[in-house]
């Protein structure tokens, strides 16, 4: 008779609380995806480059502050950042309704980047604090469902509210939802490991995140091409909007990360990351070559299927290459790299879209994502305090 080996608990009360809190904030963010570009282009006459600048506006604050927020969390704890981030973000997006010019909207969007950076950094750190090493990939996959639940609900909710009311109602509703997430986070206990010494000195902390961050930047450049320009490209194809496209793709990710939540630990980060990048690049190629609503649905679904494997793989690499006392700093660097990828991708791809159109923009994004296979395949895995994966074998 085989005895069942008890595994450490994964879904605990703190895990559920931080999941719901983060869900509120990302749903609010998702409401802006199909509505903010249309508001900027239609109401403020932003144009393609202006939309790209607007999408990238949160980046300076995120890039500059996330590493410092991570260091603060390593020294002082996670709770303040966990609570304050969604509240700051919610207040700022509520203020979008006051913007009467593109410049003012970009300025408010930039301030929102302070809260947005914190609201992604803190939950990711808390979940890695809570996760058992041998179930880290499963924990990241399961927890990240909050993003895609929010992305499944947020975009169609934003379009639904806009259809019956006005942009102001969308922004105020999204802001209130994010603030509610911050207030809920007050009930999440402190998770900073008590036995871990606070890092000293002024050098760069969390350097183990740098190599995975390079891969993430390249993939995010392709991702932001979809996020920023699919709402406008869908209208070129005769569609009423892109809310359903994003909802379907969120369901794809929810299915893979939910039903296949054990895949990251079984595949290992290098193999899982490789499959993820291939899927992302192939999806962008389909969108670029198949100019039809069916091609848009198929290509973006393939892209997000790849993305669903890539993020857990990269986060496992970050934690596996980082000492415990630098965990939040590493997560801060990693999340800041996503913001950097958003900025570079939105501005550069926005310029390409203005000159040669959306299809070439998606094609360039595919080439950048495919090139990310080079640094991924050359990367070393575990060097720090976390366990990367028992299944890690170079394929």
For each residue, the residues with C-beta under 8 A, 3 or more apart:
1:
2:
3:
4:
5:
6:
7: 10 132 134 135
8: 132 134 135
9: 12
10: 7 15 131 132 135 138 139 142
11: 15 16 142
12: 9 15 16 130
13: 16 17
14: 17 18 126 130 188 189 191
15: 10 11 12 18 19 127 130 139 143
16: 11 12 13 19 20
17: 13 14 20 21 184 185 187 188
18: 14 15 21 22 82 123 126 127 143 185 188
19: 15 16 22 23 123 143 145 146
20: 16 17 23 24 146 181 184
21: 17 18 24 25 82 86 123 181 182 184 185 188
22: 18 19 25 26 86 119 123 146 147 181
23: 19 20 26 27 146 149 150 181
24: 20 21 27 28 86 177 178 180 181 184
25: 21 22 28 29 85 86 89 90 119 150 177 178 181 182
26: 22 23 29 30 119 146 147 149 150 151 154
27: 23 24 30 31 149 150 153 154 157 174 177
28: 24 25 31 32 89 90 93 150 154 174 175 177 178 181
29: 25 26 32 33 89 116 150 154 174 178
30: 26 27 33 150 151 153 154 155 157 158 246
31: 27 28 35 154 155 157 158 161 170 173 174 177
32: 28 29 35 36 93 154 158 170 171 174
33: 29 30 36 37 151 154 155 158 227 231 242 246
34: 37 38 155 158 159 231 241 242 243 246
35: 31 32 38 39 158 159 162 167 170
36: 32 33 39 40 54 96
37: 33 34 40 41 51 54 55 228 231 232
38: 34 35 41 42 231 232 241
39: 35 36 42 43 44 96 167
40: 36 37 43 44 46 50 51 54 102 105
41: 37 38 44 45 46 47 50 51 232
42: 38 39 45
43: 39 40 167
44: 39 40 41 50 99 100 101 102 105
45: 41 42 50 102
46: 40 41 49 50 51 53 54 102
47: 41 50 51 354
48: 51 52 229 232 350 353 354
49: 46 52 53 350 351 354
50: 40 41 44 45 46 47 53 54 102
51: 37 40 41 46 47 48 54 55 228 229 232 350
52: 48 49 55 56 228 346 347 349 350 351 353
53: 46 49 50 56 57 106 346 347 350
54: 36 37 40 46 50 51 57 102 105 106 109
55: 37 51 52 224 227 228 342 346 350
56: 52 53 59 342 343 346 347
57: 53 54 60 106 107 109 110 113
58: 61 62 109 110 112 113 116 117 339 342
59: 56 62 63 113 339 340 342 343
60: 57 63 64 110 113 343
61: 58 64 65 110 111 113 114 117
62: 58 59 65 66 113 114 116 117 335 336 339
63: 59 60 66 336 339 340 343
64: 60 61 67 68
65: 61 62 68 69 114 117 118
66: 62 63 69 70 117 118 121 332 333 335 336 339
67: 64 70 71 204 205 206 329 332 333 336
68: 64 65 71 72 332
69: 65 66 72 73 81 117 118 121 122 332
70: 66 67 73 74 121 125 205 206 328 329 330 331 332 333
71: 67 68 74 75 199 205 328 329 332
72: 68 69 75 76 81
73: 69 70 76 77 78 81 121 122 125 192 328 329 332
74: 70 71 192 196 198 199 205 325 326 327 328 329
75: 71 72 198 199
76: 72 73 80 192
77: 73 80 190 192
78: 73 81 82 122 125 126 129 190 191 192 328
79: 82 83 185 186 188 189 190
80: 76 77 83 84
81: 69 72 73 78 84 85 118 121 122
82: 18 21 78 79 85 118 122 123 126 185 188
83: 79 80 86 87 182 183 185 186
84: 80 81 87 88 115 118 182
85: 25 81 82 88 89 115 116 117 118 119 120 121 122 182
86: 21 22 24 25 83 89 90 115 118 119 178 179 181 182 185
87: 83 84 90 91 115 178 179 182 183
88: 84 85 91 92 111 112 114 115 118
89: 25 28 29 85 86 92 93 112 114 115 116 118 119 178
90: 25 28 86 87 93 94 115 174 175 176 177 178 179 180 181 182
91: 87 88 94 95 115 175 179
92: 88 89 95 96 108 109 111 112 114 115 175
93: 28 32 89 90 96 112 171 174 175 178
94: 90 91 97 171 172 174 175 176
95: 91 92 98 99 108 171 175
96: 36 39 92 93 99 105 108 109 167 171
97: 94 167 168 171 172
98: 95 104 108
99: 44 95 96 104 105 108
100: 44 104
101: 44 104 105
102: 40 44 45 46 50 54 105 106
103: 106 107
104: 98 99 100 101 107 108
105: 40 44 54 96 99 101 102 108 109
106: 53 54 57 102 103 109 110
107: 57 103 104 110 111
108: 92 95 96 98 99 104 105 111 112
109: 54 57 58 92 96 105 106 112 113
110: 57 58 60 61 106 107 113
111: 61 88 92 107 108 114
112: 58 88 89 92 93 108 109 115 116
113: 57 58 59 60 61 62 109 110 116 117 339
114: 61 62 65 88 89 92 111 117 118
115: 84 85 86 87 88 89 90 91 92 112 118 119 178
116: 29 58 62 85 89 112 113 119 120
117: 58 61 62 65 66 69 85 113 114 120 121 335 336 339
118: 65 66 69 81 82 84 85 86 88 89 114 115 121 122
119: 22 25 26 85 86 89 115 116 122 123 178 181 182
120: 85 116 117 123 124 335 338
121: 66 69 70 73 81 85 117 118 124 125 328 331 332 335
122: 69 73 78 81 82 85 118 119 125 126 185
123: 18 19 21 22 82 119 120 126 127 143 146
124: 120 121 127 128 315 331 335
125: 70 73 78 121 122 128 129 191 327 328 331
126: 14 18 78 82 122 123 129 130 188 191
127: 15 18 123 124 130 131 139 140 143
128: 124 125 131 136 139 140 315 319 327 331 386
129: 78 125 126 191 192 193 327
130: 12 14 15 126 127 139 191
131: 10 127 128 135 136 139 140
132: 7 8 10 135 136 139
133: 136 386 387
134: 7 8 265 387 390
135: 7 8 10 131 132 138 139 265
136: 128 131 132 133 139 140 265 316 319 386 387 389
137: 140 141 262 263 264 265 269 272 312 313 316 389
138: 10 135 141 142 261 262 264 265
139: 10 15 127 128 130 131 132 135 136 142 143
140: 127 128 131 136 137 143 144 264 311 312 315 316
141: 137 138 144 145 257 258 260 261 262 263 264 312
142: 10 11 138 139 145 257 258 261
143: 15 18 19 123 127 139 140 146
144: 140 141 147 148 257 311 312
145: 19 141 142 148 149 253 254 257 258
146: 19 20 22 23 26 123 143 149 150
147: 22 26 144 150 151 253
148: 144 145 151 152 250 251 253 254 257 308
149: 23 26 27 145 146 152 153 250 254
150: 23 25 26 27 28 29 30 146 147 153 154 250
151: 26 30 33 147 148 154 155 246 247 249 250 253
152: 148 149 155 156 246 247 250 251 254
153: 27 30 149 150 156 157 247
154: 26 27 28 29 30 31 32 33 150 151 157 158 174
155: 30 31 33 34 151 152 158 159 242 243 246 247
156: 152 153 159 160 243 244 246 247
157: 27 30 31 153 154 160 161
158: 30 31 32 33 34 35 154 155 161 162 170 174 243
159: 34 35 155 156 162 163 241 243
160: 156 157 163 164 243
161: 31 157 158 164 165 169 170 173
162: 35 158 159 165 166 167 169 170
163: 159 160
164: 160 161
165: 161 162 168 169 170
166: 162 169 170
167: 35 39 43 96 97 162 170 171
168: 97 165 171 172
169: 161 162 165 166 172 173
170: 31 32 35 158 161 162 165 166 167 173 174
171: 32 93 94 95 96 97 167 168 174 175
172: 94 97 168 169 175 176
173: 31 161 169 170 176 177
174: 27 28 29 31 32 90 93 94 154 158 170 171 177 178
175: 28 90 91 92 93 94 95 171 172 178 179
176: 90 94 172 173 179 180
177: 24 25 27 28 31 90 173 174 180 181
178: 24 25 28 29 86 87 89 90 93 115 119 174 175 181 182
179: 86 87 90 91 175 176 182 183
180: 24 90 176 177 183 184
181: 20 21 22 23 24 25 28 86 90 119 177 178 184 185
182: 21 25 83 84 85 86 87 90 119 178 179 185 186
183: 83 87 179 180 186
184: 17 20 21 24 180 181 187
185: 17 18 21 79 82 83 86 122 181 182 188
186: 79 83 182 183
187: 17 184
188: 14 17 18 21 79 82 126 185 191
189: 14 79
190: 77 78 79
191: 14 78 125 126 129 130 188
192: 73 74 76 77 78 129 196 328
193: 129 196 324
194:
195:
196: 74 192 193 324 325
197: 325
198: 74 75 325
199: 71 74 75 205 325 326 329
200:
201:
202:
203:
204: 67 207
205: 67 70 71 74 199 326 329 330
206: 67 70 209 318 322 326 327 328 329 330 331 332 333 334
207: 204 210 330 333
208: 211 318 320 321 322 323 326 330 383 384
209: 206 212 213 318 321 322 330 331 333 334 337
210: 207 213 214 333
211: 208 214 215 317 321 375 379 380
212: 209 215 216 314 315 317 318 321 334 379
213: 209 210 216 217 318 333 334 336 337
214: 210 211 217 218 337 372 375
215: 211 212 218 219 273 277 314 372 375 376 379
216: 212 213 219 220 314 334 337 338 341
217: 213 214 220 221 337 338 340 341 344
218: 214 215 221 222 341 368 369 371 372 375
219: 215 216 222 223 276 277 280 307 310 341 369 372
220: 216 217 223 224 337 338 341 342 345
221: 217 218 224 225 341 344 345 348 349 365 368 369
222: 218 219 225 226 280 281 284 303 345 365 366 368 369
223: 219 220 226 227 280 303 307 341 345
224: 55 220 221 227 228 341 342 345 346 349
225: 221 222 228 229 284 345 349 361 362 364 365
226: 222 223 229 230 284 287 300 303 362 365
227: 33 55 223 224 230
228: 37 51 52 55 224 225 231 346 349 350
229: 48 51 225 226 232 233 349 350 353 358 361
230: 226 227 233 234 242 245 246 296 300
231: 33 34 37 38 228 234 235 241 242
232: 37 38 41 48 51 229 235 236 358
233: 229 230 236 237 242 296 358
234: 230 231 237 239 241 242 245 293 296
235: 231 232 238 239 240 241
236: 232 233 358
237: 233 234 291 292 293 296
238: 235 293
239: 234 235 242 245 293 296
240: 235
241: 34 38 159 231 234 235 244
242: 33 34 155 230 231 233 234 239 245 246
243: 34 155 156 158 159 160 246 247
244: 156 241 247 248
245: 230 234 239 242 248 249 296 297 300
246: 30 33 34 151 152 155 156 230 242 243 249 250 300
247: 151 152 153 155 156 243 244 250 251
248: 244 245 251 252 297 300 301
249: 151 245 246 252 253 300 301 303 304
250: 148 149 150 151 152 246 247 253 254 304
251: 148 152 247 248 254 255
252: 248 249 255 256 301 304 305 308
253: 145 147 148 151 249 250 256 257 304 305 307 308
254: 145 148 149 152 250 251 257 258
255: 251 252 258 259 260
256: 252 253 259 260 263 305 308 309
257: 141 142 144 145 148 253 254 260 261 308 312
258: 141 142 145 254 255 261
259: 255 256
260: 141 255 256 257 263
261: 138 141 142 257 258 264
262: 137 138 141 265 266
263: 137 141 256 260 266 267 272 309
264: 137 138 140 141 261 267 268 269 272 309 312 313 316 389
265: 134 135 136 137 138 262 268 389 390 391
266: 262 263 389 391
267: 263 264 271 272 275 309 313 389 391
268: 264 265 271 272 313 381 388 389 391 392 393
269: 137 264 272 273 313 314 316 317 320 381 388 389 392
270: 273 274 313 376 377 379 381 392 394 395
271: 267 268 274 275 392 393 395
272: 137 263 264 267 268 269 275 276 309 310 312 313
273: 215 269 270 276 277 309 310 313 314 317 376
274: 270 271 277 278 373 376 377 395
275: 267 271 272 278 279 306 309
276: 219 272 273 279 280 306 307 308 309 310 311 313
277: 215 219 273 274 280 281 306 310 369 370 372 373 376
278: 274 275 281 282 306 370 373
279: 275 276 282 283 302 303 305 306 307 309
280: 219 222 223 276 277 283 284 303 306 307 310 369
281: 222 277 278 284 285 306 366 367 369 370
282: 278 279 285 286 302 303 306 366
283: 279 280 286 287 299 300 301 302 303 304 305 306
284: 222 225 226 280 281 287 288 299 303 362 363 365 366 369
285: 281 282 288 289 299 362 363 366
286: 282 283 289 290 295 298 299 302
287: 226 283 284 290 295 296 299 300 303 359 362
288: 284 285 299 359 360 362 363 366
289: 285 286 295 359 363
290: 286 287 294 295 296 298 299
291: 237 295 359
292: 237 295 296
293: 234 237 238 239 296 297
294: 290 297 298
295: 286 287 289 290 291 292 298 299
296: 230 233 234 237 239 245 287 290 292 293 299 300
297: 245 248 293 294 300 301
298: 286 290 294 295 301 302
299: 283 284 285 286 287 288 290 295 296 302 303 362
300: 226 230 245 246 248 249 283 287 296 297 303 304
301: 248 249 252 283 297 298 304 305
302: 279 282 283 286 298 299 305 306
303: 222 223 226 249 279 280 282 283 284 287 299 300 306 307
304: 249 250 252 253 283 300 301 307 308
305: 252 253 256 279 283 301 302 308 309
306: 275 276 277 278 279 280 281 282 283 302 303 309 310
307: 219 223 253 276 279 280 303 304 310 311
308: 148 252 253 256 257 276 304 305 311
309: 256 263 264 267 272 273 275 276 279 305 306 312 313
310: 219 272 273 276 277 280 306 307 313 314
311: 140 144 276 307 308 314 315
312: 137 140 141 144 257 264 272 309 315 316
313: 137 264 267 268 269 270 272 273 276 309 310 316 317
314: 212 215 216 269 273 310 311 317 318 334
315: 124 128 140 212 311 312 318 319 334
316: 136 137 140 264 269 312 313 319 320 386 388 389
317: 211 212 269 273 313 314 320 321 379 381 388
318: 206 208 209 212 213 314 315 321 322 330 331 334
319: 128 136 315 316 322 327 330 384 386 388
320: 208 269 316 317 381 382 383 384 386 387 388 389
321: 208 209 211 212 317 318 330 380 381 382 383 384
322: 206 208 209 318 319 326 327 330 383 384 385 386
323: 208 326 327 384 385
324: 193 196 327 384 385 386
325: 74 196 197 198 199 385
326: 74 199 205 206 208 322 323 329 330 384
327: 74 125 128 129 206 319 322 323 324 330 331 385 386
328: 70 71 73 74 78 121 125 192 206 331 332
329: 67 70 71 73 74 199 205 206 326 332 333
330: 70 205 206 207 208 209 318 319 321 322 326 327 333 334
331: 70 121 124 125 128 206 209 318 327 328 334 335
332: 66 67 68 69 70 71 73 121 206 328 329 335 336
333: 66 67 70 206 207 209 210 213 329 330 336 337
334: 206 209 212 213 216 314 315 318 330 331 337 338
335: 62 66 117 120 121 124 331 332 338 339
336: 62 63 66 67 117 213 332 333 339 340
337: 209 213 214 216 217 220 333 334 340 341
338: 120 216 217 220 334 335 341 342
339: 58 59 62 63 66 113 117 335 336 342 343
340: 59 63 217 336 337 343 344
341: 216 217 218 219 220 221 223 224 337 338 344 345
342: 55 56 58 59 220 224 338 339 345 346
343: 56 59 60 63 339 340 346 347
344: 217 221 340 341 347 348
345: 220 221 222 223 224 225 341 342 348 349 365
346: 52 53 55 56 224 228 342 343 349 350
347: 52 53 56 343 344 350 351
348: 221 344 345 351 352
349: 52 221 224 225 228 229 345 346 352 353 361 364 365
350: 48 49 51 52 53 55 228 229 346 347 353 354
351: 49 52 347 348 354 355
352: 348 349 355 356 360 361 364
353: 48 52 229 349 350 356 357 358 360 361
354: 47 48 49 350 351
355: 351 352
356: 352 353 360 361
357: 353 360 361
358: 229 232 233 236 353 361 362
359: 287 288 289 291 362 363
360: 288 352 353 356 357 363 364
361: 225 229 349 352 353 356 357 358 364 365
362: 225 226 284 285 287 288 299 358 359 365 366
363: 284 285 288 289 359 360 366 367
364: 225 349 352 360 361 367 368
365: 221 222 225 226 284 345 349 361 362 368 369
366: 222 281 282 284 285 288 362 363 369 370
367: 281 363 364 370 371
368: 218 221 222 364 365 371 372
369: 218 219 221 222 277 280 281 284 365 366 372
370: 277 278 281 366 367 373
371: 218 367 368 374
372: 214 215 218 219 277 368 369 375 376
373: 274 277 278 370 376 377
374: 371 377 378
375: 211 214 215 218 372 378 379
376: 215 270 273 274 277 372 373 379
377: 270 274 373 374
378: 374 375
379: 211 212 215 270 317 375 376
380: 211 321 383
381: 268 269 270 317 320 321 388 392
382: 320 321 386 387 388 392
383: 208 320 321 322 380
384: 208 319 320 321 322 323 324 326
385: 322 323 324 325 327
386: 128 133 136 316 319 320 322 324 327 382
387: 133 134 136 320 382 390
388: 268 269 316 317 319 320 381 382 392
389: 136 137 264 265 266 267 268 269 316 320 392
390: 134 265 387
391: 265 266 267 268
392: 268 269 270 271 381 382 388 389
393: 268 271
394: 270
395: 270 271 274
